[in-house]
Amino acid sequence: MPITLSSEEKEMIVLGLTMRKNFIETGDPLISAQDVEKLKRTDIPIKALSTSQMQLIINTERLISKIFQV
């Protein structure tokens, strides 16, 4: 059964997924690995991820894209 989400609900879900992804990548829910690289922040380590973690990041990014398409 399909459900309908408001824009605010979608944003809340995406925020939670993004924070989870960031935490996996850097240990900080507020900054992604891409942000660390763009800002040249050497004080925030980018974690070496296992294959399963890398796949989780990819799947999370796909899910975020799907949520925005609906």
Buried (B, 14 or more C-beta within 10 A) or exposed (E): EEEEEEEEEBEEBBEEBBBBBBBBBBEBBEBBBEBBEEEEEEEBEBEEBEEEEEEBBEEBEEBBEEBEEE
